């Protein structure tokens, strides 16, 4: 086994997340940014559509992510409720179901820039314990399409390596969960990290630019 790959990541002490305001806190101090917010690059029109449909995709995302977390950490997804069409094909996916969790719903922080983030899953493949995969789950409607999530994956990588600099991550997966169908997109960690660093730089410059 690769000695740099722990069997399980312990939580980072002092880091908290407040769901009601979607903010992270480090030892009592709120962090100003999050990976998910910084990684977005959408037009005002697209943002407006997201806002208008949040009552649909918001609860769905929460429900599916929670079921996926339970499935990977306990072996059972709990009550599927109205999201069985999404969860069942996820659990049947030939690659995702093999991943053995190292960490799930894991909180991270970049204290240099005041950024918090939570990745969905870090797992290893059976028979290849040193082959580590970083996973981001995305739920879609029946006609939804996947999109570029390299910056978001790179953000989680950046934060992860600040806490675990010797941990090898071999691939990043986007896991797209639709009614009756789950599929993956595979990304190189180096590409993801480059996308994140470029996005982070643009975001911070825009925030500090004079009005």
C-alpha positions as CSV (number, residue, x, y, z in Angstrom):
1,X,0.0,0.0,0.0
2,X,1.1,3.5,-0.7
3,X,2.1,4.8,2.8
4,X,1.0,8.3,1.9
5,X,-2.6,7.2,1.5
6,X,-4.4,7.0,4.9
7,X,-7.3,4.6,5.3
8,X,-9.5,7.5,6.6
9,X,-9.1,11.2,6.9
10,X,-9.7,12.7,10.3
11,X,-11.8,15.9,10.4
12,X,-10.0,19.2,10.5
13,X,-10.3,20.6,14.0
14,X,-11.7,24.1,14.3
15,X,-13.5,24.1,10.9
16,X,-17.3,24.4,10.9
17,X,-20.0,24.9,8.3
18,X,-23.3,26.8,8.9
19,X,-25.8,25.5,6.4
20,X,-28.4,28.3,7.0
21,X,-26.0,30.9,5.6
22,X,-23.7,28.6,3.6
23,X,-20.6,29.9,5.3
24,X,-17.5,28.2,6.8
25,X,-16.0,29.2,10.1
26,X,-12.4,28.7,11.3
27,X,-12.0,28.7,15.1
28,X,-15.0,31.1,15.4
29,X,-14.1,33.4,12.5
30,X,-16.3,33.3,9.3
31,X,-14.4,32.6,6.1
32,X,-15.4,35.0,3.3
33,X,-15.3,32.6,0.4
34,X,-16.3,29.1,-0.6
35,X,-15.0,26.8,-3.4
36,X,-18.4,26.4,-4.9
37,X,-19.1,30.1,-5.2
38,X,-15.6,31.0,-6.5
39,X,-15.7,28.2,-9.1
40,X,-18.9,29.4,-10.8
41,X,-18.6,31.2,-14.1
42,X,-22.1,31.9,-15.3
43,X,-23.9,34.7,-16.9
44,X,-26.6,36.7,-15.1
45,X,-29.2,35.0,-17.3
46,X,-28.1,31.6,-16.3
47,X,-27.9,32.6,-12.6
48,X,-31.5,33.9,-12.9
49,X,-32.6,30.5,-14.2
50,X,-30.8,28.8,-11.4
51,X,-32.5,31.0,-8.9
52,X,-36.0,30.4,-10.5
53,X,-35.6,26.6,-10.3
54,X,-33.8,26.4,-7.0
55,X,-36.9,25.0,-5.4
56,X,-36.5,21.9,-7.7
57,X,-32.8,21.3,-7.8
58,X,-32.0,22.4,-4.3
59,X,-34.0,19.8,-2.3
60,X,-33.1,17.1,-5.0
61,X,-29.3,17.8,-4.6
62,X,-29.6,17.7,-0.8
63,X,-31.6,14.4,-0.8
64,X,-29.4,12.7,-3.4
65,X,-26.1,13.8,-1.7
66,X,-27.3,12.6,1.7
67,X,-28.3,9.2,0.3
68,X,-25.0,8.9,-1.5
69,X,-23.1,9.8,1.7
70,X,-25.1,7.2,3.7
71,X,-24.6,4.6,1.0
72,X,-20.8,5.1,0.9
73,X,-20.3,5.3,4.7
74,X,-22.8,2.7,6.0
75,X,-23.6,0.6,2.9
76,X,-27.3,1.6,2.9
77,X,-28.8,4.8,1.4
78,X,-31.6,5.2,3.8
79,X,-35.1,6.2,2.7
80,X,-34.9,7.1,-1.0
81,X,-38.2,9.0,-0.9
82,X,-38.9,10.6,-4.2
83,X,-35.3,10.4,-5.4
84,X,-35.1,6.6,-6.0
85,X,-34.8,7.2,-9.7
86,X,-31.6,9.1,-9.1
87,X,-30.1,7.0,-6.3
88,X,-30.7,3.5,-7.7
89,X,-28.6,3.9,-10.9
90,X,-25.9,5.7,-8.9
91,X,-25.6,2.6,-6.6
92,X,-25.6,0.3,-9.7
93,X,-22.8,2.3,-11.5
94,X,-20.0,-0.2,-12.2
95,X,-17.2,2.2,-11.3
96,X,-18.7,4.4,-8.5
97,X,-20.0,1.4,-6.5
98,X,-16.4,0.0,-6.3
99,X,-14.9,3.1,-4.6
100,X,-13.9,2.5,-1.0
101,X,-14.3,5.8,0.9
102,X,-11.3,7.5,2.5
103,X,-13.5,10.5,3.3
104,X,-17.1,11.6,2.4
105,X,-18.7,15.1,2.8
106,X,-15.3,16.3,4.0
107,X,-14.7,19.9,5.0
108,X,-11.6,21.8,4.1
109,X,-10.2,25.3,4.3
110,X,-7.6,27.5,2.6
111,X,-6.6,30.0,5.4
112,X,-4.4,32.0,3.1
113,X,-7.4,33.3,1.1
114,X,-10.2,32.5,3.6
115,X,-11.8,29.8,1.5
116,X,-13.9,26.8,2.7
117,X,-15.2,23.8,0.8
118,X,-16.7,20.3,1.2
119,X,-16.0,17.6,-1.3
120,X,-18.4,14.7,-1.8
121,X,-16.1,11.7,-1.9
122,X,-12.5,10.7,-1.8
123,X,-12.1,7.0,-2.5
124,X,-9.7,4.2,-3.5
125,X,-10.2,1.4,-5.9
126,X,-10.2,-2.2,-4.5
127,X,-7.0,-4.0,-5.5
128,X,-5.3,-0.7,-6.1
129,X,-5.3,1.0,-2.7
130,X,-2.9,3.7,-3.7
131,X,-5.2,4.7,-6.7
132,X,-7.2,7.6,-5.2
133,X,-10.2,9.3,-6.9
134,X,-11.8,12.6,-6.0
135,X,-15.5,12.7,-6.8
136,X,-18.0,15.5,-7.2
137,X,-21.7,14.4,-7.4
138,X,-24.0,16.5,-9.6
139,X,-27.7,15.9,-10.0
140,X,-29.6,16.7,-13.2
141,X,-33.1,16.6,-14.4
142,X,-34.2,14.3,-17.2
143,X,-33.0,16.7,-19.9
144,X,-30.1,18.2,-18.0
145,X,-26.6,18.3,-19.4
146,X,-23.2,18.0,-17.8
147,X,-20.9,21.1,-17.8
148,X,-17.3,22.0,-16.9
149,X,-16.6,21.4,-13.2
150,X,-12.8,21.2,-13.4
151,X,-12.4,24.5,-11.4
152,X,-14.5,23.2,-8.6
153,X,-12.7,19.9,-8.5
154,X,-9.4,21.8,-8.6
155,X,-10.5,23.9,-5.7
156,X,-11.1,20.8,-3.5
157,X,-7.7,19.5,-4.6
158,X,-6.0,22.7,-3.7
159,X,-7.5,22.7,-0.2
160,X,-7.0,19.0,0.2
161,X,-3.3,19.2,-0.6
162,X,-2.8,22.0,1.9
163,X,-3.8,19.6,4.7
164,X,-2.6,16.4,3.1
165,X,0.3,17.4,0.8
166,X,1.6,13.9,0.3
167,X,-1.7,12.4,-0.7
168,X,-1.7,11.3,-4.3
169,X,-4.9,11.9,-6.2
170,X,-4.8,10.1,-9.6
171,X,-8.1,11.2,-11.1
172,X,-11.0,13.5,-10.6
173,X,-14.5,12.3,-11.5
174,X,-17.7,14.2,-12.1
175,X,-20.5,11.8,-11.3
176,X,-23.7,12.9,-13.1
177,X,-26.9,11.6,-11.6
178,X,-30.1,11.7,-13.6
179,X,-33.4,9.8,-13.4
180,X,-32.6,6.3,-14.5
181,X,-29.0,7.0,-15.5
182,X,-25.6,7.8,-13.9
183,X,-22.4,8.5,-15.9
184,X,-19.0,9.9,-15.1
185,X,-16.6,12.4,-16.7
186,X,-12.9,12.0,-15.9
187,X,-10.5,14.8,-15.4
188,X,-6.8,15.1,-14.9
189,X,-5.9,16.6,-11.5
190,X,-3.3,18.9,-13.0
191,X,-5.9,20.4,-15.4
192,X,-8.4,20.8,-12.5
193,X,-5.9,22.6,-10.3
194,X,-4.8,24.9,-13.2
195,X,-8.5,25.8,-13.8
196,X,-9.1,26.5,-10.2
197,X,-6.0,28.7,-9.8
198,X,-7.0,30.8,-12.8
199,X,-10.6,31.1,-11.6
200,X,-9.5,32.0,-8.0
201,X,-7.2,34.7,-9.3
202,X,-9.9,36.3,-11.5
203,X,-12.5,36.1,-8.7
204,X,-10.2,37.7,-6.1
205,X,-9.1,40.5,-8.5
206,X,-12.7,41.3,-9.3
207,X,-13.5,41.5,-5.6
208,X,-10.7,43.9,-4.7
209,X,-10.9,46.0,-7.9
210,X,-11.9,49.6,-7.3
211,X,-15.4,50.6,-8.1
